[in-house]
Amino acid sequence: MLNNTQIKKLKPATKIQRILDADGLYLEITPAGSKIWRYRYKSFSDAWTMKSLGKYPDINLERARELRDELKSISGYEEVSFHQTALEWLEYKDYSSIKNKHIVLRRIENYLLPELGDQVLSHIRPRQILPILKRIEARGYLELARRVQNITSQIFKYGVQNLYCETNPAEPLQGATKKPRVRHMSAIVDQEGFKQLLNKIDQAEHLIPSVKLCLQIAPYVFLRSESIRMAKPQHIDFQNKLWVIPKDKMGREHWIPLTDPMMALLEQALTSSDGQYLFNGARPNRPLSEGTLNVALRSLGINKDQHVFHGFRSSFSTLSREVLRLPDDLIEAQLGHVQRNKVRAAYDRSQRIEERREMMQAWSDYLDKIRRY
């Protein structure tokens, strides 16, 4: 068996040398002087194969033996890198939103791959993951640190489920960074302020048609930015007065009952559309960009601390409750929120479309009323 003194004295030769420690553990010395731990074992096909356990002295003698013993307990163990597992997990996750998939991929590439990418998944320990999270935290990105930890944990969970590793070293690190403060999106939620906002949008002459129409219909439908920007003409069922969004943020089909004012605005949008998107961007066959709608609000004299595009959802949620006294469950359903009571959600799968149609009519009438006074 090897000892640390022997290892330090080993010198490179003209050919690769492999020196046995015990039970299939070898130290390989390359002509360039690198010292690499390798484990020799039989695979599922009963053929002898050799796996790298890492470089010495990054992996010391004691740790190399630990890794060997771990591999001995896994019949036919397959050595898979963190990078390979992350890409497999991303495909398995099958994000419905291309935007969300790209965000997750960028976080993997920017924060995880530089440190963990080439490492064998089963060799990674919490002490290698925590510094990554702490660096993000030190920069003040507390929510990002939490999200990166969650992504890392999901990748390792996938690895465990596919026998690439036996444990999830990222899971115990949940809560290892400071908890971010909850920041709500800015929104105008008083009737007078909301009335002024609606009138400013209606009177705006400098906005391109697609932007103005999008801002005009947003108070009626209070959709998330991506849902309204990616809307297509075929999503509008004029005959049945329904706007059917194939998948919202939660991955579910979302229905919006349409009133006459909504229909009129959508018909205008359809007339000015290039056919690809309902609210087309400045370039052909491209939707409005995410920032365009907020920039348009800024151009109306509405600063970001007063109201952002996402704030239309809060405006509806607050005013529909406080002024119109509309039912909470219908409001939550129209906002596309998931039923918190999981047992109830499992049995209550109805769209309650007629009740929601009545509610949307009441909201539409309310918007038209406050515009006039």
N, C-alpha and C positions, 0 to 999 in steps of 0.2 A: 504493500500500500504506500501511496505517496504521502509526503509531509510537506509543510510549507517551505522548509529549508531546501529540500530537493527541487521543488518547483522553481524557486528563485534562481537556482544555479543552472537550470536547463538552458542550453544555448541552441540557436538554430543551426540546421545543417543544410546541405544542398538539396535534400529531398524532405518531404513532409515526414515527421516522426509522430508516432502515436504511442504513448506510454500508458499502460494499464494501471488504474488505481485498484478497483475491485468491482465485481458484479456488473461488468459491462461498461463501467465508467472509464473513459480515456481522456488524457490531455494531449491534444494535437498541437505540435509546434511547426509552424510554417517556415519556409526559407526566409521570409521577411521578418520573422521574429514574433509573430502573433501566437498567442497561446489560447487555444479554444477547447472548451469542454465538449465532449461528445459521448452520447450514450448509444450502445449497440444492443439491439434487441430484435425479436422476430415480430413481423407484422401479421395482420390477419391472414395473409396468403402464405404464411409460414416461411417467408423469406427474410434473411437477415438484412437489416437496414440500420442506418446510423443517423441520429438526430443531434443537432447542435443545441447546447444548453447555455451558450453565452461565452464571452471572453473572460479570461483571467487577466487582471485581478478584479474586474467588475463583479464577476461571480467567483467568490473565494472557494477554497476546497470544501469547507463545511456546507456551504450553500449548494455546491455542485452535487454533493452526496444526497442532500435533501431532495433536489430535483430528480435525481436518478431514482430514489426510493418512491417518489410520487409517480413517476412514469411506470415503474415496475408494477404498481397497483392497478394500472389501467391497461387492460389487454388490447393490443392493437392500437395504441394511442396514436393519434394523428397530430403532427405539429402544424399548427396554424397560427399565422401572425395576427396581431391586433388589426392591422390594416385590412387584411383579407376578410376577417370577421366583420369589421365595421361595414365594408361594402356589401357583404352578404346580408347583414341585418337591414341595411338601408333598402335593399331590394325587397326583402321579406316584409318590411314595414308597409310597403306599397302605399305611400302617401297619395291621397286624392288631390292634394294641392301641390302643383309643381313648385310654387313659391316656397311653401313650407319645407319641401324636400331639399331645395337649394340652400335654405337657411341652415338646416341641420347639417348638410354636407360641408358648408363653409365652416361651421363650428368644429366639425371633426377634423377638417384639414388644417385649420388655423391653430387649434389648441391641443388636440390629442395626437395627431400623427407625428408632429416633430419630436415628441418625447416617447410615444408608445408604438408608433407605426410598425417598426421592424421587429419589435419584440414578440416572442412566442406568447400567445395569449395566456397559457397556463402558468407562465413564469412571473406574470405581473402581480405586484402586491400593492396594498393600500398606500405604502410609503412612496410609491412611484406616481400615484395618482394625486395624492393630496397636494403636493407642491404646485401642480398645474392649477388646481382650484384656488389655492391661496394667492397665486400671482394675479389671477383674474379679480379676486376679492380686493387685493391691495390697490388695484387701479380704480376701485369704486364701483365695479360692475357686479353688484350683488345678485341681481336677478340672472345675469348671464352665468355666473358661477354655479347657481342652483340648476340652471338648465343644462350646463355641460356635465355636471355630476349625474343628472338624470339620463342623459344620452349615454354616458359611459356605462352606467348601471344596466341600461337596456341592452347594450352591446354584449356585456358579459353574461347577462341572463340568456341571451340568444346562444352564446358560446356554451353555457352549461347544458342547455336543452339539446344541443347538437354534439355533445361529448367532446368539445374542443378544450374544455377546462372543467374543473370540478366545483369551483366556488366563484362567487361574484365579489371581488375585492372592492368594488365601488359602492356596493350597497351600504356597508357600515359608515360610509362618509356622508350619507344624507344628513344634512344639518351641521356639517363641519365648517361651513362658512356662515357669515352673518346673514340673518334673515332680512330680505329687502322690504322696504316700506311700500305699502300698497298705495299706488298713485292712480286716482281715477281720471278718466279722460275729461277734459274741460267741456262743459256743456251749459247752454243757457236753459234754465229750467223754470223761469218765471214767465208768466203770460205776456207781460208788456215787452220784456226783452225778446221773447220769441217772436212776437208780432213784428217788432222792428227788424229782426233778422229776415223773416219771410218777405217783408216789403223791400228790403235792400236787395235781396236776390231777384225779385220780380222786376225791379227797376234798373238792374244792371244792364248797361248797354255795351260795355267793353268786353264782355265774355263771349267766347266762341259758342255757337248754338249748342253743341253737345255738352259743354261744361255747364251752361246755364240751365239746360233742360234736366241734367243730372241733379243739380242743386235744387231745382224746383220740385222734382219728384221725390227726392230723398226724405223730406219731412213726412210725406205720406206713407212711405214704405220702410223707412229707418233700417235699411240693410247695412250689413258690414261692407266696407269699402270694396273688398275683392268681389263680393257677390254682385254688386251693382255695376262695377267697372267691367266685369267679364260677361255681363248679360248679353244674350244674343236675341235677334228678332224672333227666332222660333220658340223661345221660352215664353212668349206672350200668347195666351189663348184668348183672343178677343171675343170669340163666340161665348165662352163660358166665364168671361171676365176673371181670368186667373193668370197670375204670373207664377210659373213653375220653375224653380231653380233646381237643377238636377241634384246638386250636392252643396250643402252649406258647410261652414267651418267644422261642424260636428259630423260631417260625412252622411247627412240625411237629406232626402228631398224636402224642399221647403215650399209651401204654397202661400201665395199672397192674394187674397180677394181684392179685386179692383173696383173702385168707384168711378163715376163718370169723369170727375176732374183728373183722376189718374189716367184713365183711358185716353183723354184728350191730349195730355202731355206725352204719353207713350206713342200715340199716333204721330205727333210732331217729331218725336225722336226717330221713329221708323222712317219718316219721310226724309230726314237729313242723314240717316245712317248710310254707311257705305255697303251695308249688307252683311258684314262680318260681325261687327259688334253694334249693340243698340246705341251706345254712347261712344262713338269712335274718337280716337285720338287725333293728334295733328298729322300723323303719318298714315298712309293708306293701310287698311287691314290691321291696325293696331289699336288696342283699347286705351282709354285714358290712363295715364300713369298714376301711381299711388299718391304722389305728392301734388299732382295738379289740382285736386279738389280742395285741399287745404290752402294752397297758394291762392286759389280763387277766393276763398273766404277771407284771406288776409287782404286781398285787393278791395274788399268791400268795407274795410276798416274794422274787421272782427279779428282781434289778436288771438294768439294761440292759448292764452290764459282764460279767454272768454268762451270760445267754442271751437271745436275741431269737427271734422266730418263725422267721425264716430260718435260725436256728441248727440246727433239726431236720435240715436237709440235711447240715450238718457233723457232727452227732452220728452220723447213719447212716454217712456216709462213713468216719469214723474208727473207730467201734466195729465196723462190719462187716468192716473190714480187720484191725484189731489183735486183736480177740477171736474173731470167727467165721472169719477167714481166707478170706473170700469173694473170688471172682475180680474183679480190677480192672476188666476190660472190661465185665462185667455190672453192676457198681456204677455205672460211668460211664453206661452205657446207661439204667439205671433212673433216674438223676438227670437224664436228658435232655440230657447234654452232647454237643456235636458231636464226631465222630471227628476227632482232630487229624491223622491221616494221611489226606490228601485222596484219594490214590489208592485206599487201602483203603476209604474211605467211599463212593467212587463205585461200588464193586462189592459191598460188604457192606451191603445194604439190608434184610436180614432183621430181624425184630423179636426173634428168639430167645426167643419168648414162653414156651416150656416151661421153658427154662433159668432164665429170670427168675422164673417161677412158683415153682420150687424154691428159688431164692434168697430170694424174698419170704416163703416159708413158714418158712425158717430164721430170718429176721429177726423174723418174727411170734412164733415160738416163743421166741426169745431175749427179746423184750420181756415176754412172759407169765412167763417164768422169773425174770427179775430183779425183777419186781414181788413175787414170792412170798418172796424171800429178802432 
